[in-house]
């Protein structure tokens, strides 16, 4: 395995992690519109915290898919064809969530506004849940032929580990959104977000225990990467405890950083556990490795140059966009704008 092949495997994991951290907060805010807010103005207060950023954050998802397509085309082809229905449902959830922002603001009736707000909630809920199912189905052995064609049955996609993966990622995104709400809102919304998040953290521990058990029975993580798997599981539990304590003590930034590290640790667990493969076949001879999935050295070399030039620019722009538009959104601000409108 070459350095560039290893580099691009890590880059793809990093891009997915950045998407889940940044857009995970947006998805969590979308879910919080039903758990925290009771009026249209309160829901708008939450949505305004992500208004300037949510569509830009999805760039990292596109970049992850594009990087997979260019650097490891066999992985891309097998994954997107083998789990086509799951990815199609993800796309539907993203589309309806995306249009709901504009349609809810421009709806002419209260009933129409409420319908599009519910659409935003369901799109925000199902996106991380389906992604969690996808990532955890990807690390399990699936029926695959020598050409990389996956013939996944219903239970290859829907099983205890994939359902736990869906629940875990949805919860992480909800926590991320609630932490983000404590940083970007003021008044009662800020207080209610911290209180709800502190209470919901208690549900994380049994899910993490069940997830660790399911990994043992449905993957080869413990067999092939015992130490790394245990280390990342411990890190996930430790950062969850950190986030829980920080939330209870009203240390908002500390709680947000802790949950961010939990998301990074989860992605690292999946990618390290899968290494040196990208897809595992029930017949070991058909398993797709990083080496067999990767593009030519010339392609990887050109992509690395592009990465070194563009990634710093993108990260600087995202940092500037958040810093320049950072302020706490109050309910009064929303109500004044609505009255003026």
Long-range contacts (C-beta under 8 A, 24 or more apart in sequence): 1-276, 1-290, 1-291, 2-297, 2-300, 4-297, 4-300, 4-301, 4-304, 5-290, 5-291, 5-294, 5-300, 6-290, 7-300, 7-304, 8-67, 8-71, 8-72, 8-294, 8-300, 8-303, 8-304, 9-72, 9-271, 9-275, 9-278, 9-290, 10-271, 11-67, 11-71, 11-307, 12-64, 12-67, 12-68, 12-71, 12-72, 13-267, 13-268, 13-270, 13-271, 15-60, 15-61, 15-63, 15-64, 15-67, 16-60, 16-61, 16-64, 16-267, 17-263, 17-264, 17-267, 17-268, 18-60, 19-57, 19-58, 19-60, 19-61, 19-64, 20-128, 20-131, 20-169, 20-172, 20-173, 20-263, 20-267, 21-176, 21-260, 21-263, 21-264, 22-53, 22-57, 22-60, 22-318, 23-54, 23-57, 23-58, 23-60, 23-61, 24-128, 24-172, 24-173, 24-176, 24-177, 24-263, 25-50, 25-173, 25-176, 25-177, 25-179, 25-180, 26-50, 26-53, 26-54, 26-57, 26-124, 26-177, 27-124, 27-125, 27-127, 27-128, 27-173, 27-174, 27-176, 27-177, 28-124, 28-173, 28-174, 28-175, 28-176, 28-177, 28-178, 28-180, 28-181, 29-124, 29-177, 29-180, 29-181, 30-97, 30-120, 30-121, 30-123, 30-124, 30-125, 30-177, 31-121, 31-124, 31-125, 31-170, 31-173, 31-174, 31-177, 32-174, 32-177, 32-178, 32-181, 32-193, 32-196, 33-117, 33-120, 33-121, 33-124, 34-118, 34-121, 35-174, 35-196, 36-178, 36-181, 36-189, 36-192, 36-193, 36-196, 37-189, 40-110, 40-113, 40-114, 40-117, 41-331, 41-334, 41-335, 41-338, 42-189, 42-331, 43-117, 44-334, 44-338, 45-185, 45-189, 45-329, 45-330, 45-331, 45-333, 45-334, 46-181, 46-185, 46-189, 47-101, 47-120, 48-329, 48-334, 49-180, 49-181, 49-184, 49-185, 49-329, 50-180, 51-101, 52-321, 52-325, 53-321, 53-322, 53-325, 54-101, 55-98, 56-318, 56-321, 58-94, 59-314, 67-303, 70-295, 70-299, 70-303, 71-294, 71-295, 71-299, 71-300, 71-303, 72-278, 72-290, 72-293, 72-294, 72-295, 73-293, 73-295, 74-148, 74-288, 74-292, 74-293, 75-278, 75-279, 75-288, 75-293, 77-148, 78-144, 78-148, 78-149, 78-150, 78-279, 78-288, 79-138, 79-150, 79-278, 79-279, 81-149, 81-150, 82-142, 82-144, 82-149, 82-150, 82-151, 82-152, 82-279, 83-134, 83-137, 83-138, 83-150, 83-152, 83-157, 85-157, 86-130, 86-133, 86-134, 86-137, 86-157, 87-134, 89-126, 89-130, 90-126, 90-127, 90-130, 90-131, 90-134, 93-122, 93-123, 93-126, 93-127, 93-130, 94-123, 94-127, 95-123, 96-122, 96-123, 97-123, 97-124, 97-127, 98-123, 124-173, 125-170, 128-166, 128-169, 128-170, 128-172, 128-173, 129-166, 129-167, 129-169, 129-170, 130-166, 131-166, 131-169, 132-162, 132-165, 132-166, 132-167, 132-168, 132-169, 132-170, 133-157, 133-158, 133-162, 133-163, 133-165, 133-166, 135-165, 135-169, 135-270, 136-161, 136-162, 136-164, 136-165, 136-166, 136-270, 137-161, 137-162, 137-165, 138-270, 138-274, 138-279, 139-219, 139-221, 139-270, 139-273, 139-274, 139-280, 140-218, 140-219, 140-280, 141-220, 141-280, 141-281, 141-282, 142-279, 142-280, 142-281, 142-282, 143-281, 143-282, 144-279, 144-281, 144-282, 144-283, 144-286, 144-287, 144-288, 145-286, 146-285, 146-286, 148-279, 148-286, 148-288, 150-279, 159-218, 160-210, 160-214, 160-218, 161-211, 161-214, 161-215, 161-217, 161-218, 161-219, 164-207, 164-210, 164-211, 164-214, 165-211, 167-207, 168-207, 168-208, 168-211, 168-266, 169-266, 171-200, 171-203, 171-204, 171-207, 172-259, 172-262, 172-263, 172-266, 174-200, 175-200, 175-201, 175-204, 175-243, 175-259, 176-256, 176-259, 176-260, 176-263, 179-243, 179-247, 179-252, 179-255, 179-256, 179-259, 180-256, 182-252, 182-255, 182-256, 183-252, 183-253, 183-256, 184-326, 184-327, 184-328, 184-329, 185-328, 185-329, 185-330, 186-328, 186-329, 186-330, 187-330, 187-331, 188-331, 189-331, 190-328, 194-247, 194-250, 194-252, 197-247, 197-255, 198-244, 198-247, 198-248, 201-240, 201-243, 201-244, 201-247, 202-244, 204-240, 204-244, 205-237, 205-240, 208-233, 208-236, 208-237, 208-240, 215-273, 219-273, 220-280, 221-269, 221-273, 224-273, 225-272, 225-273, 225-275, 228-272, 228-273, 229-269, 229-272, 229-273, 232-265, 232-266, 232-268, 232-269, 232-272, 233-269, 235-261, 235-265, 236-262, 236-265, 236-266, 236-269, 239-265
